[in-house]
Amino acid sequence: MDSVQSLNSEQRSQFIVRVDHSRTPYSKMKRVYSSFKSPLQVPGSTKVNPEEEVSGLKKKRDQLDREISLLEAEGYNMEELDHHIDKLHEYNDIKDIGQSLLGRIAALRGTTTRDLYSHFGLDLDD
Protein backbone atom coordinates (compact mmCIF):
# COMPACT_ATOMS: atom_id res chain seq x y z
CA MET A 1 0.00 0.00 0.00
CA ASP A 2 2.88 2.39 0.73
CA SER A 3 4.15 1.94 -2.81
CA VAL A 4 0.86 3.22 -4.25
CA GLN A 5 0.97 6.32 -2.04
CA SER A 6 4.45 7.19 -3.25
CA LEU A 7 3.28 7.38 -6.90
CA ASN A 8 2.16 10.62 -8.50
CA SER A 9 -1.50 11.09 -9.49
CA GLU A 10 -0.92 10.10 -13.12
CA GLN A 11 0.74 6.86 -12.10
CA ARG A 12 -2.00 6.16 -9.52
CA SER A 13 -4.73 6.62 -12.14
CA GLN A 14 -3.18 3.80 -14.17
CA PHE A 15 -3.82 1.24 -11.41
CA ILE A 16 -6.82 -0.98 -11.98
CA VAL A 17 -8.66 -1.84 -8.82
CA ARG A 18 -10.35 -5.19 -9.00
CA VAL A 19 -13.32 -5.65 -6.70
CA ASP A 20 -14.50 -9.06 -5.64
CA HIS A 21 -18.25 -8.82 -6.25
CA SER A 22 -18.89 -12.22 -4.73
CA ARG A 23 -18.68 -10.65 -1.27
CA THR A 24 -20.29 -7.37 -0.43
CA PRO A 25 -20.70 -5.46 2.80
CA TYR A 26 -23.72 -6.35 4.90
CA SER A 27 -26.90 -5.54 3.06
CA LYS A 28 -30.54 -6.32 3.73
CA MET A 29 -30.94 -6.83 0.01
CA LYS A 30 -30.65 -10.47 -1.01
CA ARG A 31 -29.45 -9.80 -4.54
CA VAL A 32 -27.33 -6.66 -4.68
CA TYR A 33 -26.29 -7.23 -8.28
CA SER A 34 -29.72 -8.08 -9.66
CA SER A 35 -31.04 -6.38 -12.77
CA PHE A 36 -32.68 -2.97 -12.40
CA LYS A 37 -36.45 -2.91 -12.09
CA SER A 38 -38.16 0.44 -12.49
CA PRO A 39 -40.66 1.33 -9.76
CA LEU A 40 -42.87 2.80 -12.50
CA GLN A 41 -43.54 -0.54 -14.16
CA VAL A 42 -47.07 -1.79 -13.63
CA PRO A 43 -47.37 -5.51 -12.98
CA GLY A 44 -49.58 -7.32 -15.50
CA SER A 45 -52.22 -8.24 -12.91
CA THR A 46 -53.06 -4.60 -12.07
CA LYS A 47 -53.81 -3.40 -15.59
CA VAL A 48 -56.80 -1.10 -15.75
CA ASN A 49 -59.77 -1.88 -17.91
CA PRO A 50 -59.98 0.67 -20.79
CA GLU A 51 -63.58 1.53 -19.87
CA GLU A 52 -62.54 2.19 -16.26
CA GLU A 53 -59.66 4.33 -17.45
CA VAL A 54 -61.94 6.39 -19.70
CA SER A 55 -64.43 6.76 -16.87
CA GLY A 56 -61.68 7.93 -14.49
CA LEU A 57 -60.40 10.44 -17.03
CA LYS A 58 -63.92 11.82 -17.56
CA LYS A 59 -64.34 12.26 -13.80
CA LYS A 60 -60.99 14.07 -13.64
CA ARG A 61 -62.01 16.32 -16.56
CA ASP A 62 -65.32 17.14 -14.85
CA GLN A 63 -63.49 17.96 -11.60
CA LEU A 64 -61.09 20.27 -13.46
CA ASP A 65 -64.00 21.95 -15.26
CA ARG A 66 -65.64 22.62 -11.87
CA GLU A 67 -62.39 24.10 -10.54
CA ILE A 68 -62.11 26.35 -13.63
CA SER A 69 -65.71 27.49 -13.12
CA LEU A 70 -64.96 28.35 -9.47
CA LEU A 71 -61.90 30.36 -10.49
CA GLU A 72 -63.88 32.21 -13.14
CA ALA A 73 -66.62 32.93 -10.57
CA GLU A 74 -63.94 34.44 -8.32
CA GLY A 75 -63.01 36.81 -11.14
CA TYR A 76 -60.10 34.98 -12.74
CA ASN A 77 -59.88 35.08 -16.52
CA MET A 78 -58.37 32.04 -18.29
CA GLU A 79 -56.65 34.21 -20.92
CA GLU A 80 -55.13 36.33 -18.17
CA LEU A 81 -53.96 33.24 -16.31
CA ASP A 82 -52.44 31.85 -19.52
CA HIS A 83 -50.64 35.16 -20.01
CA HIS A 84 -49.24 35.02 -16.45
CA ILE A 85 -48.15 31.42 -16.94
CA ASP A 86 -46.38 32.37 -20.18
CA LYS A 87 -44.62 35.24 -18.36
CA LEU A 88 -43.54 32.86 -15.57
CA HIS A 89 -42.08 30.47 -18.14
CA GLU A 90 -40.21 33.34 -19.75
CA TYR A 91 -38.94 34.50 -16.34
CA ASN A 92 -37.76 31.00 -15.47
CA ASP A 93 -35.97 30.65 -18.81
CA ILE A 94 -34.17 33.97 -18.27
CA LYS A 95 -33.32 33.01 -14.69
CA ASP A 96 -31.88 29.67 -15.88
CA ILE A 97 -29.68 31.49 -18.38
CA GLY A 98 -28.50 33.87 -15.65
CA GLN A 99 -27.70 30.95 -13.33
CA SER A 100 -25.77 29.27 -16.13
CA LEU A 101 -23.77 32.44 -16.78
CA LEU A 102 -23.02 32.86 -13.08
CA GLY A 103 -21.83 29.26 -12.99
CA ARG A 104 -19.50 29.82 -15.92
CA ILE A 105 -18.13 33.05 -14.45
CA ALA A 106 -17.57 31.28 -11.14
CA ALA A 107 -15.69 28.48 -12.90
CA LEU A 108 -13.51 30.95 -14.79
CA ARG A 109 -12.72 32.91 -11.62
CA GLY A 110 -12.20 29.78 -9.55
CA THR A 111 -14.83 30.76 -7.02
CA THR A 112 -18.33 29.66 -6.07
CA THR A 113 -21.64 30.88 -7.41
CA ARG A 114 -22.56 31.85 -3.84
CA ASP A 115 -19.60 34.25 -3.74
CA LEU A 116 -20.67 35.79 -7.04
CA TYR A 117 -24.18 36.43 -5.69
CA SER A 118 -22.76 38.66 -2.97
CA HIS A 119 -20.26 40.21 -5.42
CA PHE A 120 -23.07 41.27 -7.78
CA GLY A 121 -25.44 42.23 -4.94
CA LEU A 122 -27.89 39.39 -5.58
CA ASP A 123 -30.01 37.69 -2.94
CA LEU A 124 -29.44 33.93 -2.62
CA ASP A 125 -33.19 33.41 -2.46
CA ASP A 126 -33.71 34.98 -5.90
PyRosetta script that sets phi, psi and omega in degrees:
from pyrosetta import init, pose_from_sequence

init()
pose = pose_from_sequence("MDSVQSLNSEQRSQFIVRVDHSRTPYSKMKRVYSSFKSPLQVPGSTKVNPEEEVSGLKKKRDQLDREISLLEAEGYNMEELDHHIDKLHEYNDIKDIGQSLLGRIAALRGTTTRDLYSHFGLDLDD")
pose.set_psi(1, -36.7)
pose.set_omega(1, 179.4)
pose.set_phi(2, -62.6)
pose.set_psi(2, -31.6)
pose.set_omega(2, -178.5)
pose.set_phi(3, -68.7)
pose.set_psi(3, -31.9)
pose.set_omega(3, 178.2)
pose.set_phi(4, -69.9)
pose.set_psi(4, -39.0)
pose.set_omega(4, -178.7)
pose.set_phi(5, -67.5)
pose.set_psi(5, -26.6)
pose.set_omega(5, -178.3)
pose.set_phi(6, -80.7)
pose.set_psi(6, -8.3)
pose.set_omega(6, 179.7)
pose.set_phi(7, -82.0)
pose.set_psi(7, 153.3)
pose.set_omega(7, 175.4)
pose.set_phi(8, -77.2)
pose.set_psi(8, 172.1)
pose.set_omega(8, -173.1)
pose.set_phi(9, -63.1)
pose.set_psi(9, -35.0)
pose.set_omega(9, 179.5)
pose.set_phi(10, -66.4)
pose.set_psi(10, -41.5)
pose.set_omega(10, 179.4)
pose.set_phi(11, -68.4)
pose.set_psi(11, -37.2)
pose.set_omega(11, 179.4)
pose.set_phi(12, -65.5)
pose.set_psi(12, -35.3)
pose.set_omega(12, -177.5)
pose.set_phi(13, -69.0)
pose.set_psi(13, -15.8)
pose.set_omega(13, -179.8)
pose.set_phi(14, -83.6)
pose.set_psi(14, -12.3)
pose.set_omega(14, 179.0)
pose.set_phi(15, -72.8)
pose.set_psi(15, 138.3)
pose.set_omega(15, 176.1)
pose.set_phi(16, -104.7)
pose.set_psi(16, 121.6)
pose.set_omega(16, 179.3)
pose.set_phi(17, -94.7)
pose.set_psi(17, 122.2)
pose.set_omega(17, 179.0)
pose.set_phi(18, -99.5)
pose.set_psi(18, 129.1)
pose.set_omega(18, -179.0)
pose.set_phi(19, -110.1)
pose.set_psi(19, 131.7)
pose.set_omega(19, 177.6)
pose.set_phi(20, -81.8)
pose.set_psi(20, 104.2)
pose.set_omega(20, -177.4)
pose.set_phi(21, -80.8)
pose.set_psi(21, -3.4)
pose.set_omega(21, 179.4)
pose.set_phi(22, -74.4)
pose.set_psi(22, -20.7)
pose.set_omega(22, 177.9)
pose.set_phi(23, -126.1)
pose.set_psi(23, 127.6)
pose.set_omega(23, 178.3)
pose.set_phi(24, -125.0)
pose.set_psi(24, 162.5)
pose.set_omega(24, 175.6)
pose.set_phi(25, -60.9)
pose.set_psi(25, 163.8)
pose.set_omega(25, -178.5)
pose.set_phi(26, -52.4)
pose.set_psi(26, 130.9)
pose.set_omega(26, 179.2)
pose.set_phi(27, -145.9)
pose.set_psi(27, 142.3)
pose.set_omega(27, 176.8)
pose.set_phi(28, -74.9)
pose.set_psi(28, -15.6)
pose.set_omega(28, -179.8)
pose.set_phi(29, -77.3)
pose.set_psi(29, 133.2)
pose.set_omega(29, -179.2)
pose.set_phi(30, -73.7)
pose.set_psi(30, -40.9)
pose.set_omega(30, -178.2)
pose.set_phi(31, -120.9)
pose.set_psi(31, 93.3)
pose.set_omega(31, -178.2)
pose.set_phi(32, -67.8)
pose.set_psi(32, -34.5)
pose.set_omega(32, -175.6)
pose.set_phi(33, -102.0)
pose.set_psi(33, 29.6)
pose.set_omega(33, 177.9)
pose.set_phi(34, -76.5)
pose.set_psi(34, 165.3)
pose.set_omega(34, -179.2)
pose.set_phi(35, -68.8)
pose.set_psi(35, 153.6)
pose.set_omega(35, -177.8)
pose.set_phi(36, -72.4)
pose.set_psi(36, 135.2)
pose.set_omega(36, 175.4)
pose.set_phi(37, -125.2)
pose.set_psi(37, 119.5)
pose.set_omega(37, -178.1)
pose.set_phi(38, -68.0)
pose.set_psi(38, 136.8)
pose.set_omega(38, 177.1)
pose.set_phi(39, -71.4)
pose.set_psi(39, -10.3)
pose.set_omega(39, -178.5)
pose.set_phi(40, -87.6)
pose.set_psi(40, -8.3)
pose.set_omega(40, 179.7)
pose.set_phi(41, -72.2)
pose.set_psi(41, 136.6)
pose.set_omega(41, 179.8)
pose.set_phi(42, -99.1)
pose.set_psi(42, 123.2)
pose.set_omega(42, 177.5)
pose.set_phi(43, -59.8)
pose.set_psi(43, 150.6)
pose.set_omega(43, -176.7)
pose.set_phi(44, -59.1)
pose.set_psi(44, -29.7)
pose.set_omega(44, -175.7)
pose.set_phi(45, -76.1)
pose.set_psi(45, -14.3)
pose.set_omega(45, -177.6)
pose.set_phi(46, -106.4)
pose.set_psi(46, 20.4)
pose.set_omega(46, 179.4)
pose.set_phi(47, -65.9)
pose.set_psi(47, 142.4)
pose.set_omega(47, -176.9)
pose.set_phi(48, -90.5)
pose.set_psi(48, 139.2)
pose.set_omega(48, 175.5)
pose.set_phi(49, -63.6)
pose.set_psi(49, 135.1)
pose.set_omega(49, -178.5)
pose.set_phi(50, -55.8)
pose.set_psi(50, -37.9)
pose.set_omega(50, 179.4)
pose.set_phi(51, -64.8)
pose.set_psi(51, -40.2)
pose.set_omega(51, 177.8)
pose.set_phi(52, -65.3)
pose.set_psi(52, -39.7)
pose.set_omega(52, 179.2)
pose.set_phi(53, -64.0)
pose.set_psi(53, -44.3)
pose.set_omega(53, 178.2)
pose.set_phi(54, -62.7)
pose.set_psi(54, -42.9)
pose.set_omega(54, 179.0)
pose.set_phi(55, -61.8)
pose.set_psi(55, -43.5)
pose.set_omega(55, 178.3)
pose.set_phi(56, -63.2)
pose.set_psi(56, -40.5)
pose.set_omega(56, 178.8)
pose.set_phi(57, -66.9)
pose.set_psi(57, -37.3)
pose.set_omega(57, 177.0)
pose.set_phi(58, -64.9)
pose.set_psi(58, -40.8)
pose.set_omega(58, 177.5)
pose.set_phi(59, -62.3)
pose.set_psi(59, -42.8)
pose.set_omega(59, 179.2)
pose.set_phi(60, -62.7)
pose.set_psi(60, -42.7)
pose.set_omega(60, 178.4)
pose.set_phi(61, -62.2)
pose.set_psi(61, -43.5)
pose.set_omega(61, 178.9)
pose.set_phi(62, -62.6)
pose.set_psi(62, -40.3)
pose.set_omega(62, 178.5)
pose.set_phi(63, -63.3)
pose.set_psi(63, -44.3)
pose.set_omega(63, 179.2)
pose.set_phi(64, -65.0)
pose.set_psi(64, -38.8)
pose.set_omega(64, 176.7)
pose.set_phi(65, -61.8)
pose.set_psi(65, -40.0)
pose.set_omega(65, 177.2)
pose.set_phi(66, -63.7)
pose.set_psi(66, -41.9)
pose.set_omega(66, 178.8)
pose.set_phi(67, -63.7)
pose.set_psi(67, -39.7)
pose.set_omega(67, 177.8)
pose.set_phi(68, -63.8)
pose.set_psi(68, -42.7)
pose.set_omega(68, 178.7)
pose.set_phi(69, -61.2)
pose.set_psi(69, -41.3)
pose.set_omega(69, 178.0)
pose.set_phi(70, -62.7)
pose.set_psi(70, -43.3)
pose.set_omega(70, 179.3)
pose.set_phi(71, -63.5)
pose.set_psi(71, -41.9)
pose.set_omega(71, 178.9)
pose.set_phi(72, -65.7)
pose.set_psi(72, -35.9)
pose.set_omega(72, 177.5)
pose.set_phi(73, -66.0)
pose.set_psi(73, -28.9)
pose.set_omega(73, 177.9)
pose.set_phi(74, -81.9)
pose.set_psi(74, -0.9)
pose.set_omega(74, 176.1)
pose.set_phi(75, 103.3)
pose.set_psi(75, 3.6)
pose.set_omega(75, 177.8)
pose.set_phi(76, -80.3)
pose.set_psi(76, 143.2)
pose.set_omega(76, 179.4)
pose.set_phi(77, -112.4)
pose.set_psi(77, 129.0)
pose.set_omega(77, -175.9)
pose.set_phi(78, -60.7)
pose.set_psi(78, -38.8)
pose.set_omega(78, 179.2)
pose.set_phi(79, -64.8)
pose.set_psi(79, -38.5)
pose.set_omega(79, 179.2)
pose.set_phi(80, -67.1)
pose.set_psi(80, -41.9)
pose.set_omega(80, 177.3)
pose.set_phi(81, -63.3)
pose.set_psi(81, -41.9)
pose.set_omega(81, 177.6)
pose.set_phi(82, -60.9)
pose.set_psi(82, -39.9)
pose.set_omega(82, 178.1)
pose.set_phi(83, -62.8)
pose.set_psi(83, -44.0)
pose.set_omega(83, 179.1)
pose.set_phi(84, -64.8)
pose.set_psi(84, -39.3)
pose.set_omega(84, 178.5)
pose.set_phi(85, -64.1)
pose.set_psi(85, -42.4)
pose.set_omega(85, 177.1)
pose.set_phi(86, -60.6)
pose.set_psi(86, -41.8)
pose.set_omega(86, 178.9)
pose.set_phi(87, -65.4)
pose.set_psi(87, -37.5)
pose.set_omega(87, 177.0)
pose.set_phi(88, -65.0)
pose.set_psi(88, -40.1)
pose.set_omega(88, 176.7)
pose.set_phi(89, -62.2)
pose.set_psi(89, -43.4)
pose.set_omega(89, 179.0)
pose.set_phi(90, -62.8)
pose.set_psi(90, -44.4)
pose.set_omega(90, 177.7)
pose.set_phi(91, -58.7)
pose.set_psi(91, -46.4)
pose.set_omega(91, -178.9)
pose.set_phi(92, -64.6)
pose.set_psi(92, -38.1)
pose.set_omega(92, 176.9)
pose.set_phi(93, -62.7)
pose.set_psi(93, -44.5)
pose.set_omega(93, 179.3)
pose.set_phi(94, -65.3)
pose.set_psi(94, -40.8)
pose.set_omega(94, 179.0)
pose.set_phi(95, -63.3)
pose.set_psi(95, -41.2)
pose.set_omega(95, 178.1)
pose.set_phi(96, -61.0)
pose.set_psi(96, -40.7)
pose.set_omega(96, 178.2)
pose.set_phi(97, -64.4)
pose.set_psi(97, -43.0)
pose.set_omega(97, 177.9)
pose.set_phi(98, -61.6)
pose.set_psi(98, -42.4)
pose.set_omega(98, 178.4)
pose.set_phi(99, -63.0)
pose.set_psi(99, -40.5)
pose.set_omega(99, 178.7)
pose.set_phi(100, -62.8)
pose.set_psi(100, -44.2)
pose.set_omega(100, 178.7)
pose.set_phi(101, -63.5)
pose.set_psi(101, -42.9)
pose.set_omega(101, 177.4)
pose.set_phi(102, -61.0)
pose.set_psi(102, -39.0)
pose.set_omega(102, 177.6)
pose.set_phi(103, -62.7)
pose.set_psi(103, -41.8)
pose.set_omega(103, 179.0)
pose.set_phi(104, -67.8)
pose.set_psi(104, -41.5)
pose.set_omega(104, 178.1)
pose.set_phi(105, -63.0)
pose.set_psi(105, -42.2)
pose.set_omega(105, 179.2)
pose.set_phi(106, -61.4)
pose.set_psi(106, -41.5)
pose.set_omega(106, 179.5)
pose.set_phi(107, -64.5)
pose.set_psi(107, -41.7)
pose.set_omega(107, 179.9)
pose.set_phi(108, -66.3)
pose.set_psi(108, -37.2)
pose.set_omega(108, -179.2)
pose.set_phi(109, -85.0)
pose.set_psi(109, -9.4)
pose.set_omega(109, -179.1)
pose.set_phi(110, 70.4)
pose.set_psi(110, 36.6)
pose.set_omega(110, -179.6)
pose.set_phi(111, -130.2)
pose.set_psi(111, -173.3)
pose.set_omega(111, 179.6)
pose.set_phi(112, -101.8)
pose.set_psi(112, 158.9)
pose.set_omega(112, 176.6)
pose.set_phi(113, -62.9)
pose.set_psi(113, -36.1)
pose.set_omega(113, 178.8)
pose.set_phi(114, -58.3)
pose.set_psi(114, -42.6)
pose.set_omega(114, 178.2)
pose.set_phi(115, -64.2)
pose.set_psi(115, -37.6)
pose.set_omega(115, 179.3)
pose.set_phi(116, -67.6)
pose.set_psi(116, -32.8)
pose.set_omega(116, 177.0)
pose.set_phi(117, -58.1)
pose.set_psi(117, -47.7)
pose.set_omega(117, -179.9)
pose.set_phi(118, -69.3)
pose.set_psi(118, -34.9)
pose.set_omega(118, 179.5)
pose.set_phi(119, -62.0)
pose.set_psi(119, -40.9)
pose.set_omega(119, -178.6)
pose.set_phi(120, -93.4)
pose.set_psi(120, 7.0)
pose.set_omega(120, 177.8)
pose.set_phi(121, 70.3)
pose.set_psi(121, 32.7)
pose.set_omega(121, 179.6)
pose.set_phi(122, -99.1)
pose.set_psi(122, 150.2)
pose.set_omega(122, 177.2)
pose.set_phi(123, -88.2)
pose.set_psi(123, 135.8)
pose.set_omega(123, -178.3)
pose.set_phi(124, -63.0)
pose.set_psi(124, -24.2)
pose.set_omega(124, -179.9)
pose.set_phi(125, -81.9)
pose.set_psi(125, -5.9)
pose.set_omega(125, 179.6)
pose.set_phi(126, -72.8)
pose.dump_pdb("model.pdb")
